[in-house]
């Protein structure tokens, strides 16, 4: 932002300088040309009077001295003709005299008693100011005089003033840049500290509050308001985390005691009530798992994390090896297919929990002698496909809702497993969808972001977190 502010200030200053300096330079250039033209016209008129007087008196020998002395002093070129346009004198020693110039337009006009002042080119191709004056007394024409003056000196003076204007503009721009840099740094200092504070807040810490003592009043008020907001958020998060931590201990003990008391009733109950007692104990166990799932989900949502590169193939192999004994007990096979995928972006520990939850769900519904396939697809895709009864379209749409369970479900899940999975996938920058598998069963399709050489750089503020084993398996479909 400092650079953009400086560029805006410099652009405005450059626009003002251009609006003032360029017209001033053109005005000065026109003025120099006009002054030079007036000077040449004045000198030509003066010399024409002198030479006309010499011609009238017959003092033709004095003409070369007159024009030569003027040319030596001023650097101009002077030609004098008689009333027929025959050259009588030329300030250039190498030039010829006695030739006729009557056919040239400016000489012809002067012979008609009409002066000519114009800009033209000489024999060497240089730009010159030319003034041709008649040498006359009243209407009697005795001769003409042409004075040409090179524009080199005029151009030199014009270039000098353009250089002076450019130098002055550069000095002004340098001063504006210095002032703009100081002003931009003063304006953006609260924004830089505010940016650093928001980065800390995103990483779950707030050790350096934004500077609320410098900068414009609006930014100082913004920094102070941000500090108050962050302090309040920190208090709320600490209170929520403290509640989650305390609730985990406070709820566990009463639920365990309630289960024991219910089990102690069994010897004293009529056998016909044993079924109801078992259902009550089952509901208490389910309530305990639900509490653990809610606490795990709360800890996940309150944990600031940043995705990091994780090898999907290694995680899939490890989790399949961990679940294989349990699957074998249910006569279900685990099969890994597809080419290696490589590294993907995921928050620490997320892939393990995602695969564990989905495999646990698949094992719950997989009949004996079936296979659960972990299929990898290039592009950071993973499919976990079972051969169970599958789900209807309506059930798949609601499967990620908290506490939702299928109407035909006969297991004791809490409805928190898939919401946890979706939260982990979303936090890792991926997507998850449930689709119908070929034949029967369900296909859990996970799409993650692959790690490419261009995006492999480290992510700041990485923080590790992990669920407990009960949290990983708490609450299925």
N, C-alpha and C positions, 0 to 999 in steps of 0.2 A: 504493500500500500504506500510505503514511503516513496518508492520509485514512481508510482503512478501520480502521486501528488506533485512530486518534483517535475515530472514531465508535463503535467497540466499547467503548473506555474510557468515553466520555461516556454511552453507553447503559447501561452497568453502574452508573455513578455516579447517573444519573437514576433507575434502578430502585431503588437503595438509598435515595435521597432521597425518592422517592415512597412507598416502603414504610415510611419512618420519619415523614416530614413530614405526609402525609395523615392517618394515624391520630392523630398528635399534634394536628393542627388540629381534628379532630372531637371529640377528648377535651376540648380546651379549650373548644370551642363548647358542648358539653353541660355542662361545669362552670360556664361563665358563666350559662347558662340556669338551672341548678340553684341557683346562688348567688342569682341575682335572684329566683327563685321563693321561696326560703327567706326572703329579706329582706322581700319583699312579705307573705308569710304572717305573719312576726313582727310587722311594723308593723301589719298589719290586726288581729291579736290584741290588741296594745297599745292601738290606738285604740278597739277595740270595748269594752275594759274602761273606758277613760276616758269614752266616750260613754254607756255603760250606767250609770255612776255619776251622770253629769249627769242622765240621764232619771229615775233613781231619786229624786234630790233635787229634780226638777222644774226644773232649771236649763236649760231648752230654749234660752234666748237665748244661752248660751255655746257651743252646738254649732257655729254657723257660724264662730265664731272659731277653734275647735279644728281643724276640717277645713280651713278656709282657710289657717291658718298651716302645716299639714303640706303642703298642696298647693303652697304657695309655696316651701317649702324643698326638696321632693323632685321636684316635677313630676308627682306622681300625681293621681288623681281620686278623691275620697271622697264617698260617698253614705251618709246615715244615715236609717234608717226606725224607726218605732215597732213595737210587737208585732203590729200589723195590716198592716204593710207600707206604711204611709203615709210618704212622704218628709218628714223633719223638717229636714234640712240637706243642702246640696249645695255642694261646693267650687267648682263652676262658677257664677259670678255670673249667667250668663244662663239657667241651668236653673230649672225650676219646682219648687216645693215643694208639699206637700199632695196630690200624686198618688199612686196606689197602684201598688206594684211587686210585690204579693203573688203575682201570676200568673207572675212570672219564675222559672225553675227554681232559680237559686242563692239567691234571696231566700226562696223557699218552703222550701228545705232548711234555711236558717239559722233560719227561724221554727220548724222542728222540731228545733232545737238541733244541726244538722249543718253543719259548715264545708265550704266548697267552694274549691278552688284549681285553676285551669285557665288555659289559653291561649285567647283568643278575639279578636274584633274589636270595636272600639268603633263609635260612630255615624259616625265619619269614615272608617271602613274600615281603620284601622291595627291591626296586631297588638299585643295587650296581654296582660299577665299580670293575671289577676283573682283576688282572694281575698275571699270573702264569709264573715263570721264572725258568729255569734250574740252579742248582748249579753245575757248571762244570768248569774244568780247561782244556781248549782246547776241545778235544772230550771226555774226561773222565767225566762221569756223577756221582756225588757223592750224589745228592739229588735234591729236588725241593722245591720251596716256592710259596705259594699262598697268595696274599694280596687282600683283598676285602675292599672297602671303600664305605659307604652309600652315596647315592645321596641326602639325605635330606638337607644337608648344601648347596649343589649346587642349589637344587630347591629353597631353601630359598633366596639365593642371586639372582636367576633369578626372583622370584616373587617380590623381593624388587625393582629390576630395572624396572619391568613392572609397579609396583605401582608408582615409581618416574616418569616414562614416562606418565602415566595416569594423575597424579597430575599436571605435567607441561602442558599437553594438556588441562586440565580443566582450568588452569589459563590463558592460551593463549586464549581459547574460551571465557572466561569471559571478557578478555580485548578486544577481537574482537567484542563481543556483545555490550560492552559499546561504542566502536568507531562506530560500525555499527548503533546503535540506534541514536547517535548524527548525523551521516551522513545522515541516512534515514529521520530524522526529518527535517534536513536542506533542503534536496531535496524535501520533500513532503509539506513543509510549504506553498509554493506558490500554490500547488495543492489543499490544504485544503481551503485556502482563495478563490481560484477560484471556488471550489465546492460550498462554501457558497454563493458566488456572483451569480452563476448560479441559485441556489435555490431562492434567492431573486428576480432575474430577472423573473423566472417562476411564482413567486407569484405577479408580477406586481410592484415591488419596487426594488430600488437599492441604499441602504443607506451605505453599506460598500464595496467599491471596493476591488478587490484582491490585495494582497501585491506584488508589483513589485520591491521591494528593496532587497529581500533576495532570496537565492536559486541559482541554476545554471543559467547561462546567457540565455539559451533557454527558461526556464520557466519564467524568468523575462520578456523577450520579449513577451511571450505568454500572461502573465497577463496584460502587458501594452496594447497589441493589443486588448484584450478582453474589457478592460476599454474603449478604443476609440470606439470599435464597439457598446458597450452598450450605450454609450453616444449618438452616432448617432441614434441608434434605439429609444432611449427615445425621442429625438427631433422629429423624424419622427412620432412616435406614438402620441406625444402631438399635433403635427401639424394636424394629421389626426383626432384626437378626437376633437380638436378645430374647424376643418372644419365641422365635423358632427354636433357639437353643434350649430355653427353659421348658417349652412345651414338650420337647422330645423326652425330657426326663420326667416331667410332672404327669404326662398322660400315660407313659409306659407302665408306671407302677400301679395306678388304679385299674388299668385294663388287665394287667397280669393278675392282680388280686381278684378281680371279678371273674376271670376265667377259672381260677382255682376254686373259688366259692361255688361256681356252677358245677364243676366236676365233683366237688365234695357232696353235692346233693344226690348224686347218682345212686348210692346204696339205700337212700331213704325214699326214693321215688317209686311209684308204681311202674312196672315194666312198660306199661302203655305210654308213659310220659318220657321214656328214654329218647324217643325220636325227636321230640320237641327240645329236650335238653341238648342233644347233639346239634340241632339247628342253632340254638342260642349260643353254644360254644363257638360254632362256625362263624356266626355273625360277629362275635367279639374278636375272633382272630382276624376277620376281614376288616373290622374297624381299626384294629392295630396296624394292619398293612396300609390302610388308607391314610392313617395319620402319618406313617413313615413316608408314604408317597407325597403327601402334601408338603411335608417339611423338606423333602428332597427337592421338589419343584420350587419351593420358595427360595431355598439356598441357591439353586441354579439361576433363577431370575435375578437374584441380588448380587451375583458374582460377575464382576467386570472381567471379560476375557477378550483375547485377540486370537484369531485363527493363526495357526502355524503349520508348516509342512509335516504331513504324516504319511508314512508308507502304507497305503491301503492293502496291498497284497500281504504284508507281514501281519497286519491286524486281523485280516480275514482268516489267515492260516492259524494264528494263535487262538482266536475265539472258536473256530471250528474244532480244534483239538481239545479245547476245554469242555465244549458241550458234547463231544462225541460219546463219552461214557454214558451220560444221562440219556442220550438218544438211543444208544444200543440197548439200554434197559427197556425201552419202549418199542424195540424192534424197528427203529427208524434210522435210516442212513443219512449221513451228511456228505454232500458232494460239492466240490469247488470246481467250477468250469470257467472257460473264457481265458483270453490272454492276460498277462499282467498289466495292471493299470499304472502303477508307479505311485508317485506322491500326489496328495491332494491337500487342499486347505481344510483344516478342522480345528476347533478349539481343543485344548488338551483334554484327553480322556473321553472325548465325545464319541469317536468311532466305536470304541469298546462298548460303551453303554448302549449305543444305537443297535449294534449287532446283537448284543445280549438280549435286549428287550424283544427284538423281532424274532430271534431264534426261540426264545421262551414261549412267545405267542404261537409260533408255528408248531412247536412240540406239543402244545396243549391240544391242538386240533388235528394233528396228523395221526391217522390210523396206523396200526402195525403194518410192516412190510411196504412202507412208502419211503420216499426220498425227499429230503429238504435240500434244495439246490441253491448254492451261493454263486451266482453267475456274474462275472465281471465283463464289462463292455468298454472298449477304448473310449476315452472322453470322460473318465472319472465317474462311470455309472456302476451301480451295484444292484442286483436283483436278488431278493431272498424269496424263493418260490416254494410253496408247500403244496401238498396234494390232499388237503383237507376239504371240508365242505364249501369253503369260500364264503363270500359275503354278497348280499344284494347291493344294487346300486345305491339305494337309500342308506343302507348301513355304512357303505364305504364313504359316503359324503359326511356322515356324522362320527366316523370312527375316531377322529382326532379331538372331539369335544371332551372336556373334562367330565369325569364321572359317568360318561355314557357307556352302556353295555348293550350288546345285541339282545333283541327280544328272545331269540332262541338260544342264548348262551346258558350253558349248564355248569360253568366253572365259577370260581369264587374270586374273580378279578375285581379290581377297584375302579377301573376306567381311567387310570392315570398313566399307564405305561406308554401308550401312543402319544398323548400330549407331551410327555417328557421327550420322546423321540423327536417329535416335530420341533420342539423348542431347541433341541441340540442341533438338528439339521439347519434350522433357520439361523441360529447363532454362528454356524460354520459357513454361512453364505450359500447353502444348497437348498434343494427342494426334495420333498418326498411325496409319493402318491401311491395309493392302493389300487391295483388293477386286477382284473380277472385273469388267472393263469390259464394256459391252454389246457383243455380238458376240464379238470376241477381244481380247486385250490385258489390261492391268493398270491399275487405277485406284488411284493413291497419294493417299489422302484425308488432308489435313492440317487439323486444327481448332485454331485459335488463339483467344486471348482478345481481343475487340475493345476498343478504347480508347473509353470513354464519358466524357461530361463529369464524371460523379461520380468516376471513377477515374483522371482524367488527371493527378493530382498527380505531382511528380517523385519518383523513387525514389532514396534516398540510397545512396551507395557504389557508383555505377555505374563499371564498369571495362571498357575496351575490350580485345578480343583478336581475333585473326584467324589463320586457318590459312594456310600457304603454298599456292601453287597446286597443288603436288603432293599436299598433304594433303587439299585439297578433292576431288580426283578419285581419291584412293587407295582401292582396294578397292571394288568394286561388288557386285552380287548374288552 
